[in-house]
Amino acid sequence: MSRHNYSSSRTVGAEITGNRVLPKEAVLTKRWPMTPDRVADLLADLVFVMLMLLLFVWVGLWTFVD
């Protein structure tokens, strides 16, 4: 029985499209149009807004109780 080694034909983190092999970054940008920088900026903005809301709620409760 002959054994075939298929590991050389596989590319880790790639997707075969037609005759081309796309790298993992190209596959991610094809599926999700937002770049990692924009995602990081969006998350930073959301964290900032949540912290500001928490501060306003805390100050409001502090003045209400006091």
C-alpha positions as CSV (number, residue, x, y, z in Angstrom):
1,M,0.0,0.0,0.0
2,S,1.4,3.4,-1.0
3,R,1.3,6.4,1.3
4,H,0.7,9.9,-0.1
5,N,2.0,12.9,1.8
6,Y,-0.5,15.7,1.4
7,S,1.0,18.1,3.9
8,S,3.1,19.8,1.2
9,S,0.0,20.7,-0.8
10,R,-1.7,22.4,2.1
11,T,-1.2,26.0,3.1
12,V,-2.1,26.8,6.7
13,G,-4.7,29.7,7.0
14,A,-5.2,30.0,3.3
15,E,-8.2,29.5,1.0
16,I,-7.9,28.3,-2.6
17,T,-9.9,30.3,-5.1
18,G,-9.7,29.0,-8.7
19,N,-6.0,28.7,-9.3
20,R,-4.9,31.2,-6.7
21,V,-4.1,30.7,-3.0
22,L,-5.2,33.7,-1.0
23,P,-3.4,34.5,2.2
24,K,-5.3,34.6,5.5
25,E,-5.4,38.4,5.6
26,A,-7.0,38.6,2.1
27,V,-9.6,36.0,3.2
28,L,-10.5,38.0,6.3
29,T,-10.8,41.3,4.3
30,K,-13.0,39.5,1.8
31,R,-15.3,38.3,4.5
32,W,-15.3,41.4,6.7
33,P,-14.6,44.8,5.1
34,M,-13.4,46.4,8.4
35,T,-9.7,46.5,8.9
36,P,-8.2,45.6,12.3
37,D,-7.3,49.2,12.9
38,R,-10.9,50.4,12.4
39,V,-12.1,47.6,14.7
40,A,-9.6,48.6,17.4
41,D,-10.7,52.3,17.0
42,L,-14.3,51.3,17.3
43,L,-13.7,49.3,20.4
44,A,-11.7,52.1,22.0
45,D,-14.5,54.5,21.3
46,L,-17.1,52.2,22.8
47,V,-15.0,51.7,25.9
48,F,-14.6,55.5,26.3
49,V,-18.3,56.1,25.9
50,M,-19.2,53.4,28.4
51,L,-16.7,54.8,30.9
52,M,-18.1,58.3,30.5
53,L,-21.7,57.0,30.9
54,L,-20.6,55.2,34.0
55,L,-19.0,58.3,35.4
56,F,-22.2,60.4,34.8
57,V,-24.4,57.8,36.4
58,W,-22.0,57.5,39.4
59,V,-21.9,61.3,39.8
60,G,-25.7,61.5,39.4
61,L,-26.3,58.8,42.0
62,W,-23.7,60.5,44.4
63,T,-25.5,63.8,44.2
64,F,-28.9,62.2,44.6
65,V,-27.9,60.2,47.7
66,D,-25.9,63.2,49.2
